[in-house]
């Protein structure tokens, strides 16, 4: 019987969702504070660049989550 929902997710999709949750732009200040507490040093990049890095990683997570499974043309 075919179900409309797949029973499993690819590891790539799970990692993508994790990236999207961790690097939501709203979490940027929280991540900076967490990194500063762990390393006991200030983060060596500025606010804007850290925000841009969060956006890039969030978009990478979105791409990993929502792109379809690709098949090689040489596979049957």
CHARMM internal coordinates of N, CA and C (Angstrom, degrees):
IC EDIT
DIST 1 N 1 CA 1.4361
DIST 1 CA 1 C 1.5349
ANGL 1 N 1 CA 1 C 108.83
DIST 1 C 2 N 1.3136
ANGL 1 CA 1 C 2 N 116.01
DIHE 1 N 1 CA 1 C 2 N 132.79
DIST 2 N 2 CA 1.4550
ANGL 1 C 2 N 2 CA 120.80
DIHE 1 CA 1 C 2 N 2 CA -179.25
DIST 2 CA 2 C 1.5215
ANGL 2 N 2 CA 2 C 109.68
DIHE 1 C 2 N 2 CA 2 C -90.79
DIST 2 C 3 N 1.3064
ANGL 2 CA 2 C 3 N 115.12
DIHE 2 N 2 CA 2 C 3 N 128.78
DIST 3 N 3 CA 1.4633
ANGL 2 C 3 N 3 CA 118.87
DIHE 2 CA 2 C 3 N 3 CA 176.95
DIST 3 CA 3 C 1.5232
ANGL 3 N 3 CA 3 C 108.29
DIHE 2 C 3 N 3 CA 3 C -100.21
DIST 3 C 4 N 1.3165
ANGL 3 CA 3 C 4 N 118.87
DIHE 3 N 3 CA 3 C 4 N 149.15
DIST 4 N 4 CA 1.4612
ANGL 3 C 4 N 4 CA 120.78
DIHE 3 CA 3 C 4 N 4 CA -178.94
DIST 4 CA 4 C 1.5277
ANGL 4 N 4 CA 4 C 113.13
DIHE 3 C 4 N 4 CA 4 C -71.20
DIST 4 C 5 N 1.3148
ANGL 4 CA 4 C 5 N 117.56
DIHE 4 N 4 CA 4 C 5 N -16.65
DIST 5 N 5 CA 1.4539
ANGL 4 C 5 N 5 CA 121.01
DIHE 4 CA 4 C 5 N 5 CA -179.02
DIST 5 CA 5 C 1.5236
ANGL 5 N 5 CA 5 C 109.51
DIHE 4 C 5 N 5 CA 5 C -114.45
DIST 5 C 6 N 1.3361
ANGL 5 CA 5 C 6 N 117.32
DIHE 5 N 5 CA 5 C 6 N 134.00
DIST 6 N 6 CA 1.4640
ANGL 5 C 6 N 6 CA 118.30
DIHE 5 CA 5 C 6 N 6 CA 176.81
DIST 6 CA 6 C 1.5222
ANGL 6 N 6 CA 6 C 110.57
DIHE 5 C 6 N 6 CA 6 C -68.06
DIST 6 C 7 N 1.3031
ANGL 6 CA 6 C 7 N 115.68
DIHE 6 N 6 CA 6 C 7 N 147.20
DIST 7 N 7 CA 1.4665
ANGL 6 C 7 N 7 CA 119.76
DIHE 6 CA 6 C 7 N 7 CA -177.42
DIST 7 CA 7 C 1.5245
ANGL 7 N 7 CA 7 C 112.77
DIHE 6 C 7 N 7 CA 7 C -85.47
DIST 7 C 8 N 1.2903
ANGL 7 CA 7 C 8 N 116.51
DIHE 7 N 7 CA 7 C 8 N -10.28
DIST 8 N 8 CA 1.4614
ANGL 7 C 8 N 8 CA 118.89
DIHE 7 CA 7 C 8 N 8 CA -178.72
DIST 8 CA 8 C 1.5214
ANGL 8 N 8 CA 8 C 109.51
DIHE 7 C 8 N 8 CA 8 C -137.15
DIST 8 C 9 N 1.2995
ANGL 8 CA 8 C 9 N 114.45
DIHE 8 N 8 CA 8 C 9 N 159.93
DIST 9 N 9 CA 1.4594
ANGL 8 C 9 N 9 CA 120.55
DIHE 8 CA 8 C 9 N 9 CA 175.40
DIST 9 CA 9 C 1.5168
ANGL 9 N 9 CA 9 C 107.25
DIHE 8 C 9 N 9 CA 9 C -118.81
DIST 9 C 10 N 1.2951
ANGL 9 CA 9 C 10 N 115.96
DIHE 9 N 9 CA 9 C 10 N 147.74
DIST 10 N 10 CA 1.4506
ANGL 9 C 10 N 10 CA 120.18
DIHE 9 CA 9 C 10 N 10 CA 175.01
DIST 10 CA 10 C 1.5208
ANGL 10 N 10 CA 10 C 109.40
DIHE 9 C 10 N 10 CA 10 C -67.79
DIST 10 C 11 N 1.3035
ANGL 10 CA 10 C 11 N 116.22
DIHE 10 N 10 CA 10 C 11 N 151.33
DIST 11 N 11 CA 1.4731
ANGL 10 C 11 N 11 CA 120.45
DIHE 10 CA 10 C 11 N 11 CA 178.66
DIST 11 CA 11 C 1.5293
ANGL 11 N 11 CA 11 C 109.22
DIHE 10 C 11 N 11 CA 11 C -59.90
DIST 11 C 12 N 1.3231
ANGL 11 CA 11 C 12 N 116.76
DIHE 11 N 11 CA 11 C 12 N -36.76
DIST 12 N 12 CA 1.4580
ANGL 11 C 12 N 12 CA 121.55
DIHE 11 CA 11 C 12 N 12 CA 178.55
DIST 12 CA 12 C 1.5243
ANGL 12 N 12 CA 12 C 110.58
DIHE 11 C 12 N 12 CA 12 C -59.13
DIST 12 C 13 N 1.3219
ANGL 12 CA 12 C 13 N 117.25
DIHE 12 N 12 CA 12 C 13 N -40.16
DIST 13 N 13 CA 1.4595
ANGL 12 C 13 N 13 CA 120.68
DIHE 12 CA 12 C 13 N 13 CA 179.70
DIST 13 CA 13 C 1.5223
ANGL 13 N 13 CA 13 C 111.42
DIHE 12 C 13 N 13 CA 13 C -69.67
DIST 13 C 14 N 1.3062
ANGL 13 CA 13 C 14 N 117.13
DIHE 13 N 13 CA 13 C 14 N -37.87
DIST 14 N 14 CA 1.4719
ANGL 13 C 14 N 14 CA 119.97
DIHE 13 CA 13 C 14 N 14 CA 177.94
DIST 14 CA 14 C 1.5234
ANGL 14 N 14 CA 14 C 111.40
DIHE 13 C 14 N 14 CA 14 C -65.43
DIST 14 C 15 N 1.3409
ANGL 14 CA 14 C 15 N 116.31
DIHE 14 N 14 CA 14 C 15 N -42.41
DIST 15 N 15 CA 1.4643
ANGL 14 C 15 N 15 CA 119.87
DIHE 14 CA 14 C 15 N 15 CA 177.58
DIST 15 CA 15 C 1.5262
ANGL 15 N 15 CA 15 C 110.10
DIHE 14 C 15 N 15 CA 15 C -65.05
DIST 15 C 16 N 1.3308
ANGL 15 CA 15 C 16 N 116.85
DIHE 15 N 15 CA 15 C 16 N -37.34
DIST 16 N 16 CA 1.4627
ANGL 15 C 16 N 16 CA 120.75
DIHE 15 CA 15 C 16 N 16 CA 177.38
DIST 16 CA 16 C 1.5162
ANGL 16 N 16 CA 16 C 112.09
DIHE 15 C 16 N 16 CA 16 C -61.83
DIST 16 C 17 N 1.3198
ANGL 16 CA 16 C 17 N 117.01
DIHE 16 N 16 CA 16 C 17 N -43.41
DIST 17 N 17 CA 1.4689
ANGL 16 C 17 N 17 CA 120.22
DIHE 16 CA 16 C 17 N 17 CA 178.59
DIST 17 CA 17 C 1.5232
ANGL 17 N 17 CA 17 C 110.25
DIHE 16 C 17 N 17 CA 17 C -65.05
DIST 17 C 18 N 1.3238
ANGL 17 CA 17 C 18 N 117.09
DIHE 17 N 17 CA 17 C 18 N -40.21
DIST 18 N 18 CA 1.4625
ANGL 17 C 18 N 18 CA 120.66
DIHE 17 CA 17 C 18 N 18 CA 177.53
DIST 18 CA 18 C 1.5301
ANGL 18 N 18 CA 18 C 110.71
DIHE 17 C 18 N 18 CA 18 C -61.39
DIST 18 C 19 N 1.3361
ANGL 18 CA 18 C 19 N 117.08
DIHE 18 N 18 CA 18 C 19 N -43.68
DIST 19 N 19 CA 1.4662
ANGL 18 C 19 N 19 CA 120.30
DIHE 18 CA 18 C 19 N 19 CA 177.71
DIST 19 CA 19 C 1.5268
ANGL 19 N 19 CA 19 C 111.17
DIHE 18 C 19 N 19 CA 19 C -62.72
DIST 19 C 20 N 1.3241
ANGL 19 CA 19 C 20 N 116.26
DIHE 19 N 19 CA 19 C 20 N -40.91
DIST 20 N 20 CA 1.4606
ANGL 19 C 20 N 20 CA 119.20
DIHE 19 CA 19 C 20 N 20 CA -179.39
DIST 20 CA 20 C 1.5259
ANGL 20 N 20 CA 20 C 111.72
DIHE 19 C 20 N 20 CA 20 C -64.68
DIST 20 C 21 N 1.3188
ANGL 20 CA 20 C 21 N 117.03
DIHE 20 N 20 CA 20 C 21 N -38.78
DIST 21 N 21 CA 1.4716
ANGL 20 C 21 N 21 CA 119.91
DIHE 20 CA 20 C 21 N 21 CA 179.78
DIST 21 CA 21 C 1.5273
ANGL 21 N 21 CA 21 C 111.06
DIHE 20 C 21 N 21 CA 21 C -71.76
DIST 21 C 22 N 1.3256
ANGL 21 CA 21 C 22 N 117.02
DIHE 21 N 21 CA 21 C 22 N -44.70
DIST 22 N 22 CA 1.4679
ANGL 21 C 22 N 22 CA 120.16
DIHE 21 CA 21 C 22 N 22 CA -177.79
DIST 22 CA 22 C 1.5214
ANGL 22 N 22 CA 22 C 112.75
DIHE 21 C 22 N 22 CA 22 C -67.19
DIST 22 C 23 N 1.3339
ANGL 22 CA 22 C 23 N 116.67
DIHE 22 N 22 CA 22 C 23 N -39.67
DIST 23 N 23 CA 1.4578
ANGL 22 C 23 N 23 CA 119.84
DIHE 22 CA 22 C 23 N 23 CA -172.36
DIST 23 CA 23 C 1.5199
ANGL 23 N 23 CA 23 C 113.31
DIHE 22 C 23 N 23 CA 23 C -106.76
DIST 23 C 24 N 1.3386
ANGL 23 CA 23 C 24 N 116.65
DIHE 23 N 23 CA 23 C 24 N 32.18
DIST 24 N 24 CA 1.4537
ANGL 23 C 24 N 24 CA 119.48
DIHE 23 CA 23 C 24 N 24 CA 168.60
DIST 24 CA 24 C 1.5235
ANGL 24 N 24 CA 24 C 107.31
DIHE 23 C 24 N 24 CA 24 C -58.72
DIST 24 C 25 N 1.3218
ANGL 24 CA 24 C 25 N 118.04
DIHE 24 N 24 CA 24 C 25 N 137.21
DIST 25 N 25 CA 1.4778
ANGL 24 C 25 N 25 CA 118.60
DIHE 24 CA 24 C 25 N 25 CA -178.23
DIST 25 CA 25 C 1.5310
ANGL 25 N 25 CA 25 C 113.74
DIHE 24 C 25 N 25 CA 25 C -55.99
DIST 25 C 26 N 1.3125
ANGL 25 CA 25 C 26 N 117.79
DIHE 25 N 25 CA 25 C 26 N -28.02
DIST 26 N 26 CA 1.4669
ANGL 25 C 26 N 26 CA 120.24
DIHE 25 CA 25 C 26 N 26 CA 179.31
DIST 26 CA 26 C 1.5333
ANGL 26 N 26 CA 26 C 111.24
DIHE 25 C 26 N 26 CA 26 C -69.27
DIST 26 C 27 N 1.3286
ANGL 26 CA 26 C 27 N 117.81
DIHE 26 N 26 CA 26 C 27 N -21.83
DIST 27 N 27 CA 1.4613
ANGL 26 C 27 N 27 CA 121.71
DIHE 26 CA 26 C 27 N 27 CA -179.12
DIST 27 CA 27 C 1.5238
ANGL 27 N 27 CA 27 C 113.03
DIHE 26 C 27 N 27 CA 27 C -84.83
DIST 27 C 28 N 1.3208
ANGL 27 CA 27 C 28 N 118.96
DIHE 27 N 27 CA 27 C 28 N -2.64
DIST 28 N 28 CA 1.4681
ANGL 27 C 28 N 28 CA 122.50
DIHE 27 CA 27 C 28 N 28 CA -177.23
DIST 28 CA 28 C 1.5193
ANGL 28 N 28 CA 28 C 114.01
DIHE 27 C 28 N 28 CA 28 C -53.67
DIST 28 C 29 N 1.3424
ANGL 28 CA 28 C 29 N 118.47
DIHE 28 N 28 CA 28 C 29 N -53.71
DIST 29 N 29 CA 1.4692
ANGL 28 C 29 N 29 CA 118.50
DIHE 28 CA 28 C 29 N 29 CA 179.60
DIST 29 CA 29 C 1.5264
ANGL 29 N 29 CA 29 C 112.72
DIHE 28 C 29 N 29 CA 29 C -61.86
DIST 29 C 30 N 1.3219
ANGL 29 CA 29 C 30 N 116.97
DIHE 29 N 29 CA 29 C 30 N -37.09
DIST 30 N 30 CA 1.4619
ANGL 29 C 30 N 30 CA 120.28
DIHE 29 CA 29 C 30 N 30 CA 178.48
DIST 30 CA 30 C 1.5353
ANGL 30 N 30 CA 30 C 111.07
DIHE 29 C 30 N 30 CA 30 C -64.74
DIST 30 C 31 N 1.3380
ANGL 30 CA 30 C 31 N 116.25
DIHE 30 N 30 CA 30 C 31 N -39.86
DIST 31 N 31 CA 1.4623
ANGL 30 C 31 N 31 CA 119.70
DIHE 30 CA 30 C 31 N 31 CA 177.20
DIST 31 CA 31 C 1.5252
ANGL 31 N 31 CA 31 C 111.17
DIHE 30 C 31 N 31 CA 31 C -65.05
DIST 31 C 32 N 1.3323
ANGL 31 CA 31 C 32 N 116.77
DIHE 31 N 31 CA 31 C 32 N -42.17
DIST 32 N 32 CA 1.4779
ANGL 31 C 32 N 32 CA 119.88
DIHE 31 CA 31 C 32 N 32 CA 178.46
DIST 32 CA 32 C 1.5250
ANGL 32 N 32 CA 32 C 110.86
DIHE 31 C 32 N 32 CA 32 C -60.09
DIST 32 C 33 N 1.3244
ANGL 32 CA 32 C 33 N 116.82
DIHE 32 N 32 CA 32 C 33 N -44.44
DIST 33 N 33 CA 1.4646
ANGL 32 C 33 N 33 CA 120.62
DIHE 32 CA 32 C 33 N 33 CA 179.68
DIST 33 CA 33 C 1.5269
ANGL 33 N 33 CA 33 C 110.00
DIHE 32 C 33 N 33 CA 33 C -64.18
DIST 33 C 34 N 1.3257
ANGL 33 CA 33 C 34 N 117.23
DIHE 33 N 33 CA 33 C 34 N -42.72
DIST 34 N 34 CA 1.4662
ANGL 33 C 34 N 34 CA 121.15
DIHE 33 CA 33 C 34 N 34 CA 179.03
DIST 34 CA 34 C 1.5182
ANGL 34 N 34 CA 34 C 112.35
DIHE 33 C 34 N 34 CA 34 C -62.26
DIST 34 C 35 N 1.3349
ANGL 34 CA 34 C 35 N 116.50
DIHE 34 N 34 CA 34 C 35 N -43.32
DIST 35 N 35 CA 1.4690
ANGL 34 C 35 N 35 CA 120.36
DIHE 34 CA 34 C 35 N 35 CA 179.02
DIST 35 CA 35 C 1.5237
ANGL 35 N 35 CA 35 C 110.36
DIHE 34 C 35 N 35 CA 35 C -65.14
DIST 35 C 36 N 1.3298
ANGL 35 CA 35 C 36 N 116.79
DIHE 35 N 35 CA 35 C 36 N -40.43
DIST 36 N 36 CA 1.4644
ANGL 35 C 36 N 36 CA 119.90
DIHE 35 CA 35 C 36 N 36 CA 178.36
DIST 36 CA 36 C 1.5207
ANGL 36 N 36 CA 36 C 111.81
DIHE 35 C 36 N 36 CA 36 C -64.52
DIST 36 C 37 N 1.3239
ANGL 36 CA 36 C 37 N 117.44
DIHE 36 N 36 CA 36 C 37 N -38.18
DIST 37 N 37 CA 1.4654
ANGL 36 C 37 N 37 CA 120.42
DIHE 36 CA 36 C 37 N 37 CA 179.51
DIST 37 CA 37 C 1.5264
ANGL 37 N 37 CA 37 C 111.65
DIHE 36 C 37 N 37 CA 37 C -69.37
DIST 37 C 38 N 1.3160
ANGL 37 CA 37 C 38 N 116.87
DIHE 37 N 37 CA 37 C 38 N -38.30
DIST 38 N 38 CA 1.4675
ANGL 37 C 38 N 38 CA 120.29
DIHE 37 CA 37 C 38 N 38 CA -178.12
DIST 38 CA 38 C 1.5258
ANGL 38 N 38 CA 38 C 110.93
DIHE 37 C 38 N 38 CA 38 C -71.73
DIST 38 C 39 N 1.3451
ANGL 38 CA 38 C 39 N 116.81
DIHE 38 N 38 CA 38 C 39 N -46.79
DIST 39 N 39 CA 1.4644
ANGL 38 C 39 N 39 CA 119.65
DIHE 38 CA 38 C 39 N 39 CA -175.91
DIST 39 CA 39 C 1.5220
ANGL 39 N 39 CA 39 C 113.29
DIHE 38 C 39 N 39 CA 39 C -88.06
DIST 39 C 40 N 1.3345
ANGL 39 CA 39 C 40 N 117.59
DIHE 39 N 39 CA 39 C 40 N -13.44
DIST 40 N 40 CA 1.4659
ANGL 39 C 40 N 40 CA 123.68
DIHE 39 CA 39 C 40 N 40 CA -176.76
DIST 40 CA 40 C 1.5283
ANGL 40 N 40 CA 40 C 112.55
DIHE 39 C 40 N 40 CA 40 C 57.94
DIST 40 C 41 N 1.3460
ANGL 40 CA 40 C 41 N 115.65
DIHE 40 N 40 CA 40 C 41 N 26.47
DIST 41 N 41 CA 1.4649
ANGL 40 C 41 N 41 CA 122.56
DIHE 40 CA 40 C 41 N 41 CA 176.00
DIST 41 CA 41 C 1.5238
ANGL 41 N 41 CA 41 C 107.31
DIHE 40 C 41 N 41 CA 41 C -136.11
DIST 41 C 42 N 1.3058
ANGL 41 CA 41 C 42 N 117.96
DIHE 41 N 41 CA 41 C 42 N 153.20
DIST 42 N 42 CA 1.4688
ANGL 41 C 42 N 42 CA 118.77
DIHE 41 CA 41 C 42 N 42 CA 176.13
DIST 42 CA 42 C 1.5367
ANGL 42 N 42 CA 42 C 110.51
DIHE 41 C 42 N 42 CA 42 C -69.05
DIST 42 C 43 N 1.3155
ANGL 42 CA 42 C 43 N 115.64
DIHE 42 N 42 CA 42 C 43 N 151.69
DIST 43 N 43 CA 1.4657
ANGL 42 C 43 N 43 CA 120.73
DIHE 42 CA 42 C 43 N 43 CA 178.06
DIST 43 CA 43 C 1.5257
ANGL 43 N 43 CA 43 C 107.38
DIHE 42 C 43 N 43 CA 43 C -68.45
DIST 43 C 44 N 1.3507
ANGL 43 CA 43 C 44 N 118.01
DIHE 43 N 43 CA 43 C 44 N 128.43
DIST 44 N 44 CA 1.4629
ANGL 43 C 44 N 44 CA 120.02
DIHE 43 CA 43 C 44 N 44 CA -171.64
DIST 44 CA 44 C 1.5295
ANGL 44 N 44 CA 44 C 115.71
DIHE 43 C 44 N 44 CA 44 C -76.01
DIST 44 C 45 N 1.3397
ANGL 44 CA 44 C 45 N 118.71
DIHE 44 N 44 CA 44 C 45 N 4.41
DIST 45 N 45 CA 1.4665
ANGL 44 C 45 N 45 CA 119.33
DIHE 44 CA 44 C 45 N 45 CA 177.66
DIST 45 CA 45 C 1.5265
ANGL 45 N 45 CA 45 C 108.93
DIHE 44 C 45 N 45 CA 45 C -117.26
DIST 45 C 46 N 1.3153
ANGL 45 CA 45 C 46 N 115.60
DIHE 45 N 45 CA 45 C 46 N 157.32
DIST 46 N 46 CA 1.4557
ANGL 45 C 46 N 46 CA 121.15
DIHE 45 CA 45 C 46 N 46 CA -176.75
DIST 46 CA 46 C 1.5219
ANGL 46 N 46 CA 46 C 113.05
DIHE 45 C 46 N 46 CA 46 C -74.36
DIST 46 C 47 N 1.3392
ANGL 46 CA 46 C 47 N 114.35
DIHE 46 N 46 CA 46 C 47 N 172.53
DIST 47 N 47 CA 1.4565
ANGL 46 C 47 N 47 CA 121.09
DIHE 46 CA 46 C 47 N 47 CA -178.42
DIST 47 CA 47 C 1.5285
ANGL 47 N 47 CA 47 C 111.59
DIHE 46 C 47 N 47 CA 47 C -60.79
DIST 47 C 48 N 1.3331
ANGL 47 CA 47 C 48 N 116.72
DIHE 47 N 47 CA 47 C 48 N -47.42
DIST 48 N 48 CA 1.4589
ANGL 47 C 48 N 48 CA 120.14
DIHE 47 CA 47 C 48 N 48 CA -176.68
DIST 48 CA 48 C 1.5218
ANGL 48 N 48 CA 48 C 111.37
DIHE 47 C 48 N 48 CA 48 C -64.22
DIST 48 C 49 N 1.3243
ANGL 48 CA 48 C 49 N 117.39
DIHE 48 N 48 CA 48 C 49 N -42.65
DIST 49 N 49 CA 1.4685
ANGL 48 C 49 N 49 CA 120.29
DIHE 48 CA 48 C 49 N 49 CA -179.08
DIST 49 CA 49 C 1.5227
ANGL 49 N 49 CA 49 C 111.34
DIHE 48 C 49 N 49 CA 49 C -68.42
DIST 49 C 50 N 1.3179
ANGL 49 CA 49 C 50 N 117.43
DIHE 49 N 49 CA 49 C 50 N -35.02
DIST 50 N 50 CA 1.4595
ANGL 49 C 50 N 50 CA 120.48
DIHE 49 CA 49 C 50 N 50 CA 176.45
DIST 50 CA 50 C 1.5262
ANGL 50 N 50 CA 50 C 110.30
DIHE 49 C 50 N 50 CA 50 C -67.62
DIST 50 C 51 N 1.3360
ANGL 50 CA 50 C 51 N 116.77
DIHE 50 N 50 CA 50 C 51 N -39.21
DIST 51 N 51 CA 1.4570
ANGL 50 C 51 N 51 CA 121.51
DIHE 50 CA 50 C 51 N 51 CA 176.37
DIST 51 CA 51 C 1.5285
ANGL 51 N 51 CA 51 C 110.07
DIHE 50 C 51 N 51 CA 51 C -63.49
DIST 51 C 52 N 1.3305
ANGL 51 CA 51 C 52 N 117.36
DIHE 51 N 51 CA 51 C 52 N -43.97
DIST 52 N 52 CA 1.4629
ANGL 51 C 52 N 52 CA 121.22
DIHE 51 CA 51 C 52 N 52 CA 178.34
DIST 52 CA 52 C 1.5274
ANGL 52 N 52 CA 52 C 110.75
DIHE 51 C 52 N 52 CA 52 C -63.40
DIST 52 C 53 N 1.3235
ANGL 52 CA 52 C 53 N 117.42
DIHE 52 N 52 CA 52 C 53 N -38.36
DIST 53 N 53 CA 1.4665
ANGL 52 C 53 N 53 CA 121.12
DIHE 52 CA 52 C 53 N 53 CA 177.57
DIST 53 CA 53 C 1.5318
ANGL 53 N 53 CA 53 C 110.58
DIHE 52 C 53 N 53 CA 53 C -64.42
DIST 53 C 54 N 1.3232
ANGL 53 CA 53 C 54 N 116.95
DIHE 53 N 53 CA 53 C 54 N -40.66
DIST 54 N 54 CA 1.4644
ANGL 53 C 54 N 54 CA 120.50
DIHE 53 CA 53 C 54 N 54 CA 177.08
DIST 54 CA 54 C 1.5227
ANGL 54 N 54 CA 54 C 111.07
DIHE 53 C 54 N 54 CA 54 C -62.75
DIST 54 C 55 N 1.3172
ANGL 54 CA 54 C 55 N 116.93
DIHE 54 N 54 CA 54 C 55 N -41.16
DIST 55 N 55 CA 1.4748
ANGL 54 C 55 N 55 CA 120.19
DIHE 54 CA 54 C 55 N 55 CA 179.79
DIST 55 CA 55 C 1.5292
ANGL 55 N 55 CA 55 C 110.15
DIHE 54 C 55 N 55 CA 55 C -65.38
DIST 55 C 56 N 1.3297
ANGL 55 CA 55 C 56 N 117.12
DIHE 55 N 55 CA 55 C 56 N -43.63
DIST 56 N 56 CA 1.4705
ANGL 55 C 56 N 56 CA 120.44
DIHE 55 CA 55 C 56 N 56 CA -179.91
DIST 56 CA 56 C 1.5237
ANGL 56 N 56 CA 56 C 110.39
DIHE 55 C 56 N 56 CA 56 C -62.32
DIST 56 C 57 N 1.3232
ANGL 56 CA 56 C 57 N 117.98
DIHE 56 N 56 CA 56 C 57 N -44.50
DIST 57 N 57 CA 1.4656
ANGL 56 C 57 N 57 CA 120.24
DIHE 56 CA 56 C 57 N 57 CA 179.75
DIST 57 CA 57 C 1.5265
ANGL 57 N 57 CA 57 C 111.49
DIHE 56 C 57 N 57 CA 57 C -68.42
DIST 57 C 58 N 1.3284
ANGL 57 CA 57 C 58 N 117.62
DIHE 57 N 57 CA 57 C 58 N -34.22
DIST 58 N 58 CA 1.4618
ANGL 57 C 58 N 58 CA 121.30
DIHE 57 CA 57 C 58 N 58 CA 175.51
DIST 58 CA 58 C 1.5331
ANGL 58 N 58 CA 58 C 110.23
DIHE 57 C 58 N 58 CA 58 C -63.79
DIST 58 C 59 N 1.3279
ANGL 58 CA 58 C 59 N 117.30
DIHE 58 N 58 CA 58 C 59 N -44.92
DIST 59 N 59 CA 1.4636
ANGL 58 C 59 N 59 CA 120.89
DIHE 58 CA 58 C 59 N 59 CA 178.60
DIST 59 CA 59 C 1.5246
ANGL 59 N 59 CA 59 C 111.57
DIHE 58 C 59 N 59 CA 59 C -65.91
DIST 59 C 60 N 1.3215
ANGL 59 CA 59 C 60 N 117.14
DIHE 59 N 59 CA 59 C 60 N -37.53
DIST 60 N 60 CA 1.4637
ANGL 59 C 60 N 60 CA 120.59
DIHE 59 CA 59 C 60 N 60 CA 176.04
DIST 60 CA 60 C 1.5253
ANGL 60 N 60 CA 60 C 110.26
DIHE 59 C 60 N 60 CA 60 C -61.71
DIST 60 C 61 N 1.3218
ANGL 60 CA 60 C 61 N 117.10
DIHE 60 N 60 CA 60 C 61 N -40.84
DIST 61 N 61 CA 1.4610
ANGL 60 C 61 N 61 CA 120.79
DIHE 60 CA 60 C 61 N 61 CA 175.93
DIST 61 CA 61 C 1.5182
ANGL 61 N 61 CA 61 C 112.02
DIHE 60 C 61 N 61 CA 61 C -63.19
DIST 61 C 62 N 1.3332
ANGL 61 CA 61 C 62 N 116.81
DIHE 61 N 61 CA 61 C 62 N -39.46
DIST 62 N 62 CA 1.4575
ANGL 61 C 62 N 62 CA 120.50
DIHE 61 CA 61 C 62 N 62 CA 176.86
DIST 62 CA 62 C 1.5126
ANGL 62 N 62 CA 62 C 112.26
DIHE 61 C 62 N 62 CA 62 C -63.96
DIST 62 C 63 N 1.3121
ANGL 62 CA 62 C 63 N 116.90
DIHE 62 N 62 CA 62 C 63 N -41.15
DIST 63 N 63 CA 1.4663
ANGL 62 C 63 N 63 CA 120.64
DIHE 62 CA 62 C 63 N 63 CA 177.65
DIST 63 CA 63 C 1.5201
ANGL 63 N 63 CA 63 C 110.15
DIHE 62 C 63 N 63 CA 63 C -64.51
DIST 63 C 64 N 1.3251
ANGL 63 CA 63 C 64 N 116.46
DIHE 63 N 63 CA 63 C 64 N -43.87
DIST 64 N 64 CA 1.4705
ANGL 63 C 64 N 64 CA 119.90
DIHE 63 CA 63 C 64 N 64 CA -179.80
DIST 64 CA 64 C 1.5267
ANGL 64 N 64 CA 64 C 111.20
DIHE 63 C 64 N 64 CA 64 C -64.23
DIST 64 C 65 N 1.3173
ANGL 64 CA 64 C 65 N 117.64
DIHE 64 N 64 CA 64 C 65 N -33.76
DIST 65 N 65 CA 1.4595
ANGL 64 C 65 N 65 CA 121.66
DIHE 64 CA 64 C 65 N 65 CA -176.75
DIST 65 CA 65 C 1.5194
ANGL 65 N 65 CA 65 C 112.13
DIHE 64 C 65 N 65 CA 65 C -77.17
DIST 65 C 66 N 1.3127
ANGL 65 CA 65 C 66 N 117.11
DIHE 65 N 65 CA 65 C 66 N -43.92
DIST 66 N 66 CA 1.4528
ANGL 65 C 66 N 66 CA 119.94
DIHE 65 CA 65 C 66 N 66 CA -167.85
DIST 66 CA 66 C 1.5242
ANGL 66 N 66 CA 66 C 115.99
DIHE 65 C 66 N 66 CA 66 C -100.92
DIST 66 C 67 N 1.3353
ANGL 66 CA 66 C 67 N 118.70
DIHE 66 N 66 CA 66 C 67 N -3.62
DIST 67 N 67 CA 1.4636
ANGL 66 C 67 N 67 CA 117.85
DIHE 66 CA 66 C 67 N 67 CA 175.61
DIST 67 CA 67 C 1.5262
ANGL 67 N 67 CA 67 C 109.10
DIHE 66 C 67 N 67 CA 67 C -77.88
DIST 67 C 68 N 1.3249
ANGL 67 CA 67 C 68 N 116.66
DIHE 67 N 67 CA 67 C 68 N 144.06
DIST 68 N 68 CA 1.4663
ANGL 67 C 68 N 68 CA 118.96
DIHE 67 CA 67 C 68 N 68 CA -178.30
DIST 68 CA 68 C 1.5227
ANGL 68 N 68 CA 68 C 111.69
DIHE 67 C 68 N 68 CA 68 C -73.94
DIST 68 C 69 N 1.3195
ANGL 68 CA 68 C 69 N 114.64
DIHE 68 N 68 CA 68 C 69 N 163.47
DIST 69 N 69 CA 1.4530
ANGL 68 C 69 N 69 CA 120.93
DIHE 68 CA 68 C 69 N 69 CA 176.48
DIST 69 CA 69 C 1.5271
ANGL 69 N 69 CA 69 C 108.03
DIHE 68 C 69 N 69 CA 69 C -68.53
DIST 69 C 70 N 1.3142
ANGL 69 CA 69 C 70 N 116.78
DIHE 69 N 69 CA 69 C 70 N 128.00
DIST 70 N 70 CA 1.4475
ANGL 69 C 70 N 70 CA 121.54
DIHE 69 CA 69 C 70 N 70 CA -177.53
DIST 70 CA 70 C 1.5259
ANGL 70 N 70 CA 70 C 110.29
DIHE 69 C 70 N 70 CA 70 C -98.03
DIST 70 C 71 N 1.3148
ANGL 70 CA 70 C 71 N 115.29
DIHE 70 N 70 CA 70 C 71 N 141.88
DIST 71 N 71 CA 1.4521
ANGL 70 C 71 N 71 CA 120.30
DIHE 70 CA 70 C 71 N 71 CA 176.76
DIST 71 CA 71 C 1.5252
ANGL 71 N 71 CA 71 C 108.55
DIHE 70 C 71 N 71 CA 71 C -115.14
DIST 71 C 72 N 1.3000
ANGL 71 CA 71 C 72 N 116.09
DIHE 71 N 71 CA 71 C 72 N 144.95
DIST 72 N 72 CA 1.4447
ANGL 71 C 72 N 72 CA 121.33
DIHE 71 CA 71 C 72 N 72 CA 175.29
DIST 72 CA 72 C 1.5323
ANGL 72 N 72 CA 72 C 108.84
DIHE 71 C 72 N 72 CA 72 C -73.42
DIST 72 C 73 N 1.3307
ANGL 72 CA 72 C 73 N 118.46
DIHE 72 N 72 CA 72 C 73 N 140.91
DIST 73 N 73 CA 1.4577
ANGL 72 C 73 N 73 CA 119.21
DIHE 72 CA 72 C 73 N 73 CA 178.79
DIST 73 CA 73 C 1.5318
ANGL 73 N 73 CA 73 C 112.72
DIHE 72 C 73 N 73 CA 73 C -67.74
DIST 73 C 74 N 1.3170
ANGL 73 CA 73 C 74 N 117.37
DIHE 73 N 73 CA 73 C 74 N -11.42
DIST 74 N 74 CA 1.4524
ANGL 73 C 74 N 74 CA 121.32
DIHE 73 CA 73 C 74 N 74 CA -179.87
DIST 74 CA 74 C 1.5194
ANGL 74 N 74 CA 74 C 112.56
DIHE 73 C 74 N 74 CA 74 C -90.34
DIST 74 C 75 N 1.3402
ANGL 74 CA 74 C 75 N 116.80
DIHE 74 N 74 CA 74 C 75 N -8.73
DIST 75 N 75 CA 1.4675
ANGL 74 C 75 N 75 CA 120.09
DIHE 74 CA 74 C 75 N 75 CA 177.29
DIST 75 CA 75 C 1.5183
ANGL 75 N 75 CA 75 C 108.86
DIHE 74 C 75 N 75 CA 75 C -87.57
DIST 75 C 76 N 1.3123
ANGL 75 CA 75 C 76 N 115.56
DIHE 75 N 75 CA 75 C 76 N 148.97
DIST 76 N 76 CA 1.4711
ANGL 75 C 76 N 76 CA 119.77
DIHE 75 CA 75 C 76 N 76 CA 179.47
DIST 76 CA 76 C 1.5075
ANGL 76 N 76 CA 76 C 111.24
DIHE 75 C 76 N 76 CA 76 C -91.40
END
COOR INIT
IC SEED 1 N 1 CA 1 C
IC BUILD
